[in-house]
Amino acid sequence: MKKYTIKSTSSEGIYYLVNHWEKHKTFWIEKEKLKNDMLFKTIGYAERSLKHLLEIMEDYKNDKFEVVEISL
């Protein structure tokens, strides 16, 4: 099954948006630490999560974002 996340590129590095962040206690994680339950089922869910995050954490607005498909 295809799974998705948002890749964030900034001066601090490359990180991936975590689904169920409250469970995993982080918003962003390195690719090698990603687990299947941290990914989104659809592109829309990933984009919606990023939109909500940017509404409360404006310091990420200058990062470059792209949707990526990941299979673990």
N, CA, C and O atoms as a Tripos MOL2 file, in Angstrom:
@<TRIPOS>MOLECULE
protein
  288   287    72     0     0
PROTEIN
NO_CHARGES

@<TRIPOS>ATOM
      1 N           0.8340   -1.1770    0.0000 N.3       1 MET1
      2 CA          0.0000    0.0000    0.0000 C.3       1 MET1
      3 C           0.8820    1.2440    0.0000 C.2       1 MET1
      4 O           1.8920    1.3080    0.7000 O.2       1 MET1
      5 N           0.4780    2.2330   -0.8030 N.am      2 LYS2
      6 CA          1.2260    3.4800   -0.8670 C.3       2 LYS2
      7 C           0.9780    4.2970    0.3920 C.2       2 LYS2
      8 O          -0.1380    4.3450    0.9100 O.2       2 LYS2
      9 N           2.0270    4.9320    0.8700 N.am      3 LYS3
     10 CA          1.9440    5.8370    2.0230 C.3       3 LYS3
     11 C           2.6910    7.1110    1.6530 C.2       3 LYS3
     12 O           3.5650    7.1080    0.7860 O.2       3 LYS3
     13 N           2.3300    8.1970    2.3230 N.am      4 TYR4
     14 CA          2.8640    9.5030    1.9550 C.3       4 TYR4
     15 C           3.2920   10.2820    3.1930 C.2       4 TYR4
     16 O           2.8710   10.0090    4.3170 O.2       4 TYR4
     17 N           4.1470   11.2640    2.9320 N.am      5 THR5
     18 CA          4.5050   12.2340    3.9520 C.3       5 THR5
     19 C           4.9600   13.5050    3.2490 C.2       5 THR5
     20 O           4.9890   13.5730    2.0200 O.2       5 THR5
     21 N           5.3080   14.4910    4.0260 N.am      6 ILE6
     22 CA          5.8110   15.7550    3.4910 C.3       6 ILE6
     23 C           7.2920   15.8570    3.8270 C.2       6 ILE6
     24 O           7.6920   15.7300    4.9840 O.2       6 ILE6
     25 N           8.0870   16.0860    2.8110 N.am      7 LYS7
     26 CA          9.5250   16.2780    2.9830 C.3       7 LYS7
     27 C           9.7810   17.7730    3.1460 C.2       7 LYS7
     28 O           9.3350   18.5750    2.3260 O.2       7 LYS7
     29 N          10.4900   18.1430    4.1910 N.am      8 SER8
     30 CA         10.8240   19.5370    4.4650 C.3       8 SER8
     31 C          12.3310   19.7160    4.3230 C.2       8 SER8
     32 O          13.1140   19.0120    4.9610 O.2       8 SER8
     33 N          12.7190   20.6540    3.4890 N.am      9 THR9
     34 CA         14.1330   20.9740    3.3060 C.3       9 THR9
     35 C          14.3680   22.3930    3.8040 C.2       9 THR9
     36 O          13.6980   23.3340    3.3780 O.2       9 THR9
     37 N          15.3290   22.5340    4.7090 N.am     10 SER10
     38 CA         15.6620   23.8520    5.2610 C.3      10 SER10
     39 C          17.1580   23.9070    5.5310 C.2      10 SER10
     40 O          17.8880   22.9570    5.2490 O.2      10 SER10
     41 N          17.5930   25.0080    6.0710 N.am     11 SER11
     42 CA         19.0120   25.1450    6.4110 C.3      11 SER11
     43 C          19.4120   24.1730    7.5230 C.2      11 SER11
     44 O          20.5950   23.8850    7.7040 O.2      11 SER11
     45 N          18.4320   23.6740    8.2600 N.am     12 GLU12
     46 CA         18.7030   22.7260    9.3500 C.3      12 GLU12
     47 C          18.7890   21.2830    8.8680 C.2      12 GLU12
     48 O          19.2300   20.4100    9.6150 O.2      12 GLU12
     49 N          18.3730   21.0200    7.6300 N.am     13 GLY13
     50 CA         18.4460   19.6670    7.0960 C.3      13 GLY13
     51 C          17.1590   19.2420    6.4280 C.2      13 GLY13
     52 O          16.3020   20.0690    6.1160 O.2      13 GLY13
     53 N          17.0280   17.9290    6.2080 N.am     14 ILE14
     54 CA         15.8550   17.3490    5.5670 C.3      14 ILE14
     55 C          15.1190   16.5020    6.6050 C.2      14 ILE14
     56 O          15.6970   15.6140    7.2330 O.2      14 ILE14
     57 N          13.8400   16.8000    6.7650 N.am     15 TYR15
     58 CA         13.0170   16.0870    7.7340 C.3      15 TYR15
     59 C          11.6770   15.7300    7.1070 C.2      15 TYR15
     60 O          11.2840   16.3020    6.0910 O.2      15 TYR15
     61 N          10.9790   14.7790    7.7230 N.am     16 TYR16
     62 CA          9.7220   14.2750    7.2020 C.3      16 TYR16
     63 C           8.6300   14.4470    8.2510 C.2      16 TYR16
     64 O           8.8360   14.1920    9.4380 O.2      16 TYR16
     65 N           7.4570   14.8890    7.7800 N.am     17 LEU17
     66 CA          6.3330   15.1500    8.6680 C.3      17 LEU17
     67 C           5.7740   13.8450    9.2200 C.2      17 LEU17
     68 O           5.5900   12.8750    8.4840 O.2      17 LEU17
     69 N           5.5070   13.8320   10.5150 N.am     18 VAL18
     70 CA          5.0280   12.6430   11.2140 C.3      18 VAL18
     71 C           3.5140   12.7080   11.3830 C.2      18 VAL18
     72 O           2.9810   13.7020   11.8750 O.2      18 VAL18
     73 N           2.8260   11.6430   10.9720 N.am     19 ASN19
     74 CA          1.4040   11.4940   11.2470 C.3      19 ASN19
     75 C           1.2640   11.0120   12.6910 C.2      19 ASN19
     76 O           2.1410   10.3140   13.2000 O.2      19 ASN19
     77 N           0.1890   11.3740   13.3350 N.am     20 HIS20
     78 CA         -0.0390   11.0130   14.7510 C.3      20 HIS20
     79 C           1.0970   11.5510   15.6160 C.2      20 HIS20
     80 O           1.6530   10.8430   16.4560 O.2      20 HIS20
     81 N           1.4310   12.8380   15.3870 N.am     21 TRP21
     82 CA          2.5610   13.4390   16.1070 C.3      21 TRP21
     83 C           2.3780   13.3960   17.6120 C.2      21 TRP21
     84 O           3.3590   13.2870   18.3490 O.2      21 TRP21
     85 N           1.1400   13.4800   18.0840 N.am     22 GLU22
     86 CA          0.9400   13.4590   19.5380 C.3      22 GLU22
     87 C           1.3330   12.0960   20.1220 C.2      22 GLU22
     88 O           1.8250   12.0240   21.2480 O.2      22 GLU22
     89 N           1.1190   11.0320   19.3700 N.am     23 LYS23
     90 CA          1.5150    9.6840   19.7970 C.3      23 LYS23
     91 C           3.0450    9.5280   19.7650 C.2      23 LYS23
     92 O           3.6380    8.9360   20.6660 O.2      23 LYS23
     93 N           3.6630   10.0680   18.7170 N.am     24 HIS24
     94 CA          5.1140    9.9170   18.5310 C.3      24 HIS24
     95 C           5.9190   11.0430   19.1760 C.2      24 HIS24
     96 O           7.1470   10.9810   19.2410 O.2      24 HIS24
     97 N           5.2130   12.0760   19.6550 N.am     25 LYS25
     98 CA          5.8270   13.1980   20.3660 C.3      25 LYS25
     99 C           6.8620   13.9640   19.5460 C.2      25 LYS25
    100 O           7.8580   14.4550   20.0780 O.2      25 LYS25
    101 N           6.6060   14.0550   18.2320 N.am     26 THR26
    102 CA          7.4480   14.8570   17.3540 C.3      26 THR26
    103 C           6.6650   15.2040   16.0900 C.2      26 THR26
    104 O           5.8080   14.4390   15.6480 O.2      26 THR26
    105 N           6.9710   16.3690   15.5170 N.am     27 PHE27
    106 CA          6.3510   16.7660   14.2550 C.3      27 PHE27
    107 C           7.1800   16.3040   13.0650 C.2      27 PHE27
    108 O           6.6370   15.9090   12.0330 O.2      27 PHE27
    109 N           8.4980   16.3560   13.2170 N.am     28 TRP28
    110 CA          9.4250   16.0720   12.1200 C.3      28 TRP28
    111 C          10.4360   15.0190   12.5500 C.2      28 TRP28
    112 O          10.8130   14.9470   13.7200 O.2      28 TRP28
    113 N          10.8740   14.1980   11.5860 N.am     29 ILE29
    114 CA         11.8160   13.1220   11.9020 C.3      29 ILE29
    115 C          12.7220   12.8580   10.6930 C.2      29 ILE29
    116 O          12.3450   13.1580    9.5600 O.2      29 ILE29
    117 N          13.8910   12.3090   10.9260 N.am     30 GLU30
    118 CA         14.7980   11.9380    9.8460 C.3      30 GLU30
    119 C          14.2440   10.7070    9.1340 C.2      30 GLU30
    120 O          13.5460    9.8910    9.7370 O.2      30 GLU30
    121 N          14.5600   10.5810    7.8520 N.am     31 LYS31
    122 CA         14.0000    9.4930    7.0320 C.3      31 LYS31
    123 C          14.3070    8.1120    7.6060 C.2      31 LYS31
    124 O          13.4410    7.2370    7.6090 O.2      31 LYS31
    125 N          15.5150    7.9130    8.0850 N.am     32 GLU32
    126 CA         15.8990    6.5890    8.5780 C.3      32 GLU32
    127 C          15.1540    6.1870    9.8510 C.2      32 GLU32
    128 O          15.1540    5.0120   10.2170 O.2      32 GLU32
    129 N          14.5230    7.1430   10.5290 N.am     33 LYS33
    130 CA         13.7670    6.8380   11.7500 C.3      33 LYS33
    131 C          12.2620    6.6860   11.4970 C.2      33 LYS33
    132 O          11.5080    6.3640   12.4150 O.2      33 LYS33
    133 N          11.8250    6.9170   10.2510 N.am     34 LEU34
    134 CA         10.3980    6.8060    9.9280 C.3      34 LEU34
    135 C           9.9060    5.3700   10.0930 C.2      34 LEU34
    136 O          10.6050    4.4140    9.7590 O.2      34 LEU34
    137 N           8.6960    5.2440   10.6130 N.am     35 LYS35
    138 CA          8.0390    3.9420   10.7390 C.3      35 LYS35
    139 C           6.7180    4.0080    9.9880 C.2      35 LYS35
    140 O           6.1920    5.0960    9.7550 O.2      35 LYS35
    141 N           6.1890    2.8770    9.6130 N.am     36 ASN36
    142 CA          4.9830    2.8000    8.8060 C.3      36 ASN36
    143 C           3.8100    3.5740    9.4240 C.2      36 ASN36
    144 O           3.0570    4.2310    8.7040 O.2      36 ASN36
    145 N           3.6530    3.5000   10.7420 N.am     37 ASP37
    146 CA          2.5120    4.1770   11.3720 C.3      37 ASP37
    147 C           2.7150    5.6830   11.5120 C.2      37 ASP37
    148 O           1.8460    6.3690   12.0490 O.2      37 ASP37
    149 N           3.8500    6.2130   11.0370 N.am     38 MET38
    150 CA          4.1010    7.6530   11.0300 C.3      38 MET38
    151 C           3.7220    8.2820    9.6900 C.2      38 MET38
    152 O           3.8170    9.4990    9.5270 O.2      38 MET38
    153 N           3.2950    7.4630    8.7350 N.am     39 LEU39
    154 CA          2.9950    7.9370    7.3910 C.3      39 LEU39
    155 C           1.5000    8.1650    7.2080 C.2      39 LEU39
    156 O           0.6890    7.6830    7.9990 O.2      39 LEU39
    157 N           1.1430    8.8970    6.1660 N.am     40 PHE40
    158 CA         -0.2440    9.2390    5.8630 C.3      40 PHE40
    159 C          -0.7840    8.3130    4.7790 C.2      40 PHE40
    160 O          -0.0430    7.8850    3.8940 O.2      40 PHE40
    161 N          -2.0850    8.0030    4.8510 N.am     41 LYS41
    162 CA         -2.7120    7.1170    3.8670 C.3      41 LYS41
    163 C          -2.9230    7.8030    2.5250 C.2      41 LYS41
    164 O          -2.9150    7.1470    1.4830 O.2      41 LYS41
    165 N          -3.1140    9.1220    2.5450 N.am     42 THR42
    166 CA         -3.3490    9.8520    1.2930 C.3      42 THR42
    167 C          -2.5190   11.1290    1.2650 C.2      42 THR42
    168 O          -2.0530   11.6240    2.2910 O.2      42 THR42
    169 N          -2.3540   11.6390    0.0540 N.am     43 ILE43
    170 CA         -1.6580   12.9150   -0.1210 C.3      43 ILE43
    171 C          -2.4470   14.0200    0.5770 C.2      43 ILE43
    172 O          -1.8630   14.9000    1.2090 O.2      43 ILE43
    173 N          -3.7630   13.9720    0.4620 N.am     44 GLY44
    174 CA         -4.6150   14.9880    1.0710 C.3      44 GLY44
    175 C          -4.4480   15.0780    2.5740 C.2      44 GLY44
    176 O          -4.3980   16.1750    3.1300 O.2      44 GLY44
    177 N          -4.3600   13.9250    3.2440 N.am     45 TYR45
    178 CA         -4.1540   13.9330    4.7000 C.3      45 TYR45
    179 C          -2.8090   14.5580    5.0570 C.2      45 TYR45
    180 O          -2.7080   15.3050    6.0300 O.2      45 TYR45
    181 N          -1.7820   14.2560    4.2750 N.am     46 ALA46
    182 CA         -0.4530   14.8250    4.5300 C.3      46 ALA46
    183 C          -0.4740   16.3360    4.3390 C.2      46 ALA46
    184 O           0.0650   17.0760    5.1620 O.2      46 ALA46
    185 N          -1.0950   16.7960    3.2550 N.am     47 GLU47
    186 CA         -1.1560   18.2350    2.9900 C.3      47 GLU47
    187 C          -1.9740   18.9630    4.0560 C.2      47 GLU47
    188 O          -1.6110   20.0630    4.4730 O.2      47 GLU47
    189 N          -3.0610   18.3630    4.4900 N.am     48 ARG48
    190 CA         -3.8990   18.9810    5.5260 C.3      48 ARG48
    191 C          -3.1270   19.0980    6.8360 C.2      48 ARG48
    192 O          -3.2150   20.1130    7.5270 O.2      48 ARG48
    193 N          -2.3750   18.0640    7.1720 N.am     49 SER49
    194 CA         -1.5920   18.0960    8.4000 C.3      49 SER49
    195 C          -0.5440   19.2090    8.3490 C.2      49 SER49
    196 O          -0.3400   19.9190    9.3340 O.2      49 SER49
    197 N           0.1150   19.3590    7.2080 N.am     50 LEU50
    198 CA          1.1040   20.4240    7.0520 C.3      50 LEU50
    199 C           0.4330   21.7890    7.1790 C.2      50 LEU50
    200 O           0.9680   22.6810    7.8390 O.2      50 LEU50
    201 N          -0.7240   21.9590    6.5590 N.am     51 LYS51
    202 CA         -1.4420   23.2340    6.6340 C.3      51 LYS51
    203 C          -1.7480   23.6000    8.0840 C.2      51 LYS51
    204 O          -1.5440   24.7430    8.4940 O.2      51 LYS51
    205 N          -2.2350   22.6380    8.8560 N.am     52 HIS52
    206 CA         -2.5440   22.8910   10.2690 C.3      52 HIS52
    207 C          -1.2790   23.2240   11.0580 C.2      52 HIS52
    208 O          -1.2890   24.1230   11.8990 O.2      52 HIS52
    209 N          -0.2020   22.5090   10.7910 N.am     53 LEU53
    210 CA          1.0500   22.7570   11.4880 C.3      53 LEU53
    211 C           1.5610   24.1730   11.2040 C.2      53 LEU53
    212 O           2.0160   24.8650   12.1150 O.2      53 LEU53
    213 N           1.4850   24.5980    9.9490 N.am     54 LEU54
    214 CA          1.9800   25.9330    9.5900 C.3      54 LEU54
    215 C           1.1310   27.0380   10.1910 C.2      54 LEU54
    216 O           1.6140   28.1560   10.3710 O.2      54 LEU54
    217 N          -0.1210   26.7480   10.5030 N.am     55 GLU55
    218 CA         -0.9780   27.7420   11.1470 C.3      55 GLU55
    219 C          -0.5250   28.0400   12.5780 C.2      55 GLU55
    220 O          -0.7250   29.1510   13.0710 O.2      55 GLU55
    221 N           0.0780   27.0640   13.2410 N.am     56 ILE56
    222 CA          0.5080   27.2650   14.6240 C.3      56 ILE56
    223 C           2.0230   27.4340   14.7690 C.2      56 ILE56
    224 O           2.4880   27.9300   15.7950 O.2      56 ILE56
    225 N           2.7900   27.0340   13.7680 N.am     57 MET57
    226 CA          4.2500   27.1270   13.8370 C.3      57 MET57
    227 C           4.7710   27.8290   12.5910 C.2      57 MET57
    228 O           5.2230   27.1840   11.6440 O.2      57 MET57
    229 N           4.7050   29.1340   12.6020 N.am     58 GLU58
    230 CA          5.0610   29.9220   11.4290 C.3      58 GLU58
    231 C           6.5490   29.8700   11.0790 C.2      58 GLU58
    232 O           6.9230   30.2130    9.9570 O.2      58 GLU58
    233 N           7.3900   29.4550   12.0020 N.am     59 ASP59
    234 CA          8.8250   29.4270   11.7290 C.3      59 ASP59
    235 C           9.2010   28.4130   10.6410 C.2      59 ASP59
    236 O          10.3250   28.4440   10.1400 O.2      59 ASP59
    237 N           8.2810   27.5160   10.2680 N.am     60 TYR60
    238 CA          8.5490   26.5480    9.2000 C.3      60 TYR60
    239 C           8.1580   27.0710    7.8200 C.2      60 TYR60
    240 O           8.4380   26.4140    6.8170 O.2      60 TYR60
    241 N           7.5220   28.2340    7.7460 N.am     61 LYS61
    242 CA          6.9710   28.7190    6.4750 C.3      61 LYS61
    243 C           8.0230   28.9710    5.3960 C.2      61 LYS61
    244 O           7.6850   28.9870    4.2120 O.2      61 LYS61
    245 N           9.2710   29.1660    5.7660 N.am     62 ASN62
    246 CA         10.3130   29.4110    4.7720 C.3      62 ASN62
    247 C          10.9510   28.1330    4.2460 C.2      62 ASN62
    248 O          11.7730   28.1890    3.3310 O.2      62 ASN62
    249 N          10.5890   26.9880    4.8010 N.am     63 ASP63
    250 CA         11.1240   25.7100    4.3390 C.3      63 ASP63
    251 C          10.5420   25.3610    2.9680 C.2      63 ASP63
    252 O           9.5050   25.8930    2.5720 O.2      63 ASP63
    253 N          11.2080   24.4760    2.2580 N.am     64 LYS64
    254 CA         10.6980   23.9680    0.9890 C.3      64 LYS64
    255 C          10.0230   22.6390    1.2680 C.2      64 LYS64
    256 O          10.6200   21.7480    1.8720 O.2      64 LYS64
    257 N           8.7710   22.5040    0.8260 N.am     65 PHE65
    258 CA          8.0000   21.2900    1.0870 C.3      65 PHE65
    259 C           7.6590   20.5660   -0.1950 C.2      65 PHE65
    260 O           7.4180   21.1830   -1.2320 O.2      65 PHE65
    261 N           7.6410   19.2370   -0.1070 N.am     66 GLU66
    262 CA          7.1490   18.4340   -1.2250 C.3      66 GLU66
    263 C           6.5530   17.1420   -0.6820 C.2      66 GLU66
    264 O           7.0400   16.5710    0.2950 O.2      66 GLU66
    265 N           5.4810   16.6950   -1.3440 N.am     67 VAL67
    266 CA          4.8510   15.4270   -0.9750 C.3      67 VAL67
    267 C           5.7090   14.3070   -1.5360 C.2      67 VAL67
    268 O           6.1290   14.3550   -2.6920 O.2      67 VAL67
    269 N           5.9660   13.3010   -0.7160 N.am     68 VAL68
    270 CA          6.7490   12.1480   -1.1810 C.3      68 VAL68
    271 C           6.0020   10.8630   -0.8570 C.2      68 VAL68
    272 O           5.3190   10.7560    0.1620 O.2      68 VAL68
    273 N           6.1500    9.8920   -1.7500 N.am     69 GLU69
    274 CA          5.5940    8.5540   -1.5190 C.3      69 GLU69
    275 C           6.6960    7.7110   -0.9030 C.2      69 GLU69
    276 O           7.8330    7.7170   -1.3750 O.2      69 GLU69
    277 N           6.3560    6.9890    0.1490 N.am     70 ILE70
    278 CA          7.3560    6.1920    0.8610 C.3      70 ILE70
    279 C           6.8370    4.7790    1.0480 C.2      70 ILE70
    280 O           5.6750    4.5820    1.4020 O.2      70 ILE70
    281 N           7.6820    3.8080    0.8140 N.am     71 SER71
    282 CA          7.3250    2.4460    1.1450 C.3      71 SER71
    283 C           8.3900    1.8720    2.0550 C.2      71 SER71
    284 O           9.5740    1.8570    1.7190 O.2      71 SER71
    285 N           7.9560    1.4030    3.2040 N.am     72 LEU72
    286 CA          8.8830    0.8470    4.2040 C.3      72 LEU72
    287 C           8.7350   -0.6550    4.2880 C.2      72 LEU72
    288 O           9.4290   -1.3010    5.0720 O.2      72 LEU72
@<TRIPOS>BOND
     1     1     2 1
     2     2     3 1
     3     3     4 2
     4     3     5 am
     5     5     6 1
     6     6     7 1
     7     7     8 2
     8     7     9 am
     9     9    10 1
    10    10    11 1
    11    11    12 2
    12    11    13 am
    13    13    14 1
    14    14    15 1
    15    15    16 2
    16    15    17 am
    17    17    18 1
    18    18    19 1
    19    19    20 2
    20    19    21 am
    21    21    22 1
    22    22    23 1
    23    23    24 2
    24    23    25 am
    25    25    26 1
    26    26    27 1
    27    27    28 2
    28    27    29 am
    29    29    30 1
    30    30    31 1
    31    31    32 2
    32    31    33 am
    33    33    34 1
    34    34    35 1
    35    35    36 2
    36    35    37 am
    37    37    38 1
    38    38    39 1
    39    39    40 2
    40    39    41 am
    41    41    42 1
    42    42    43 1
    43    43    44 2
    44    43    45 am
    45    45    46 1
    46    46    47 1
    47    47    48 2
    48    47    49 am
    49    49    50 1
    50    50    51 1
    51    51    52 2
    52    51    53 am
    53    53    54 1
    54    54    55 1
    55    55    56 2
    56    55    57 am
    57    57    58 1
    58    58    59 1
    59    59    60 2
    60    59    61 am
    61    61    62 1
    62    62    63 1
    63    63    64 2
    64    63    65 am
    65    65    66 1
    66    66    67 1
    67    67    68 2
    68    67    69 am
    69    69    70 1
    70    70    71 1
    71    71    72 2
    72    71    73 am
    73    73    74 1
    74    74    75 1
    75    75    76 2
    76    75    77 am
    77    77    78 1
    78    78    79 1
    79    79    80 2
    80    79    81 am
    81    81    82 1
    82    82    83 1
    83    83    84 2
    84    83    85 am
    85    85    86 1
    86    86    87 1
    87    87    88 2
    88    87    89 am
    89    89    90 1
    90    90    91 1
    91    91    92 2
    92    91    93 am
    93    93    94 1
    94    94    95 1
    95    95    96 2
    96    95    97 am
    97    97    98 1
    98    98    99 1
    99    99   100 2
   100    99   101 am
   101   101   102 1
   102   102   103 1
   103   103   104 2
   104   103   105 am
   105   105   106 1
   106   106   107 1
   107   107   108 2
   108   107   109 am
   109   109   110 1
   110   110   111 1
   111   111   112 2
   112   111   113 am
   113   113   114 1
   114   114   115 1
   115   115   116 2
   116   115   117 am
   117   117   118 1
   118   118   119 1
   119   119   120 2
   120   119   121 am
   121   121   122 1
   122   122   123 1
   123   123   124 2
   124   123   125 am
   125   125   126 1
   126   126   127 1
   127   127   128 2
   128   127   129 am
   129   129   130 1
   130   130   131 1
   131   131   132 2
   132   131   133 am
   133   133   134 1
   134   134   135 1
   135   135   136 2
   136   135   137 am
   137   137   138 1
   138   138   139 1
   139   139   140 2
   140   139   141 am
   141   141   142 1
   142   142   143 1
   143   143   144 2
   144   143   145 am
   145   145   146 1
   146   146   147 1
   147   147   148 2
   148   147   149 am
   149   149   150 1
   150   150   151 1
   151   151   152 2
   152   151   153 am
   153   153   154 1
   154   154   155 1
   155   155   156 2
   156   155   157 am
   157   157   158 1
   158   158   159 1
   159   159   160 2
   160   159   161 am
   161   161   162 1
   162   162   163 1
   163   163   164 2
   164   163   165 am
   165   165   166 1
   166   166   167 1
   167   167   168 2
   168   167   169 am
   169   169   170 1
   170   170   171 1
   171   171   172 2
   172   171   173 am
   173   173   174 1
   174   174   175 1
   175   175   176 2
   176   175   177 am
   177   177   178 1
   178   178   179 1
   179   179   180 2
   180   179   181 am
   181   181   182 1
   182   182   183 1
   183   183   184 2
   184   183   185 am
   185   185   186 1
   186   186   187 1
   187   187   188 2
   188   187   189 am
   189   189   190 1
   190   190   191 1
   191   191   192 2
   192   191   193 am
   193   193   194 1
   194   194   195 1
   195   195   196 2
   196   195   197 am
   197   197   198 1
   198   198   199 1
   199   199   200 2
   200   199   201 am
   201   201   202 1
   202   202   203 1
   203   203   204 2
   204   203   205 am
   205   205   206 1
   206   206   207 1
   207   207   208 2
   208   207   209 am
   209   209   210 1
   210   210   211 1
   211   211   212 2
   212   211   213 am
   213   213   214 1
   214   214   215 1
   215   215   216 2
   216   215   217 am
   217   217   218 1
   218   218   219 1
   219   219   220 2
   220   219   221 am
   221   221   222 1
   222   222   223 1
   223   223   224 2
   224   223   225 am
   225   225   226 1
   226   226   227 1
   227   227   228 2
   228   227   229 am
   229   229   230 1
   230   230   231 1
   231   231   232 2
   232   231   233 am
   233   233   234 1
   234   234   235 1
   235   235   236 2
   236   235   237 am
   237   237   238 1
   238   238   239 1
   239   239   240 2
   240   239   241 am
   241   241   242 1
   242   242   243 1
   243   243   244 2
   244   243   245 am
   245   245   246 1
   246   246   247 1
   247   247   248 2
   248   247   249 am
   249   249   250 1
   250   250   251 1
   251   251   252 2
   252   251   253 am
   253   253   254 1
   254   254   255 1
   255   255   256 2
   256   255   257 am
   257   257   258 1
   258   258   259 1
   259   259   260 2
   260   259   261 am
   261   261   262 1
   262   262   263 1
   263   263   264 2
   264   263   265 am
   265   265   266 1
   266   266   267 1
   267   267   268 2
   268   267   269 am
   269   269   270 1
   270   270   271 1
   271   271   272 2
   272   271   273 am
   273   273   274 1
   274   274   275 1
   275   275   276 2
   276   275   277 am
   277   277   278 1
   278   278   279 1
   279   279   280 2
   280   279   281 am
   281   281   282 1
   282   282   283 1
   283   283   284 2
   284   283   285 am
   285   285   286 1
   286   286   287 1
   287   287   288 2
@<TRIPOS>SUBSTRUCTURE
     1 MET1         2 RESIDUE 1 A MET
     2 LYS2         6 RESIDUE 1 A LYS
     3 LYS3        10 RESIDUE 1 A LYS
     4 TYR4        14 RESIDUE 1 A TYR
     5 THR5        18 RESIDUE 1 A THR
     6 ILE6        22 RESIDUE 1 A ILE
     7 LYS7        26 RESIDUE 1 A LYS
     8 SER8        30 RESIDUE 1 A SER
     9 THR9        34 RESIDUE 1 A THR
    10 SER10       38 RESIDUE 1 A SER
    11 SER11       42 RESIDUE 1 A SER
    12 GLU12       46 RESIDUE 1 A GLU
    13 GLY13       50 RESIDUE 1 A GLY
    14 ILE14       54 RESIDUE 1 A ILE
    15 TYR15       58 RESIDUE 1 A TYR
    16 TYR16       62 RESIDUE 1 A TYR
    17 LEU17       66 RESIDUE 1 A LEU
    18 VAL18       70 RESIDUE 1 A VAL
    19 ASN19       74 RESIDUE 1 A ASN
    20 HIS20       78 RESIDUE 1 A HIS
    21 TRP21       82 RESIDUE 1 A TRP
    22 GLU22       86 RESIDUE 1 A GLU
    23 LYS23       90 RESIDUE 1 A LYS
    24 HIS24       94 RESIDUE 1 A HIS
    25 LYS25       98 RESIDUE 1 A LYS
    26 THR26      102 RESIDUE 1 A THR
    27 PHE27      106 RESIDUE 1 A PHE
    28 TRP28      110 RESIDUE 1 A TRP
    29 ILE29      114 RESIDUE 1 A ILE
    30 GLU30      118 RESIDUE 1 A GLU
    31 LYS31      122 RESIDUE 1 A LYS
    32 GLU32      126 RESIDUE 1 A GLU
    33 LYS33      130 RESIDUE 1 A LYS
    34 LEU34      134 RESIDUE 1 A LEU
    35 LYS35      138 RESIDUE 1 A LYS
    36 ASN36      142 RESIDUE 1 A ASN
    37 ASP37      146 RESIDUE 1 A ASP
    38 MET38      150 RESIDUE 1 A MET
    39 LEU39      154 RESIDUE 1 A LEU
    40 PHE40      158 RESIDUE 1 A PHE
    41 LYS41      162 RESIDUE 1 A LYS
    42 THR42      166 RESIDUE 1 A THR
    43 ILE43      170 RESIDUE 1 A ILE
    44 GLY44      174 RESIDUE 1 A GLY
    45 TYR45      178 RESIDUE 1 A TYR
    46 ALA46      182 RESIDUE 1 A ALA
    47 GLU47      186 RESIDUE 1 A GLU
    48 ARG48      190 RESIDUE 1 A ARG
    49 SER49      194 RESIDUE 1 A SER
    50 LEU50      198 RESIDUE 1 A LEU
    51 LYS51      202 RESIDUE 1 A LYS
    52 HIS52      206 RESIDUE 1 A HIS
    53 LEU53      210 RESIDUE 1 A LEU
    54 LEU54      214 RESIDUE 1 A LEU
    55 GLU55      218 RESIDUE 1 A GLU
    56 ILE56      222 RESIDUE 1 A ILE
    57 MET57      226 RESIDUE 1 A MET
    58 GLU58      230 RESIDUE 1 A GLU
    59 ASP59      234 RESIDUE 1 A ASP
    60 TYR60      238 RESIDUE 1 A TYR
    61 LYS61      242 RESIDUE 1 A LYS
    62 ASN62      246 RESIDUE 1 A ASN
    63 ASP63      250 RESIDUE 1 A ASP
    64 LYS64      254 RESIDUE 1 A LYS
    65 PHE65      258 RESIDUE 1 A PHE
    66 GLU66      262 RESIDUE 1 A GLU
    67 VAL67      266 RESIDUE 1 A VAL
    68 VAL68      270 RESIDUE 1 A VAL
    69 GLU69      274 RESIDUE 1 A GLU
    70 ILE70      278 RESIDUE 1 A ILE
    71 SER71      282 RESIDUE 1 A SER
    72 LEU72      286 RESIDUE 1 A LEU
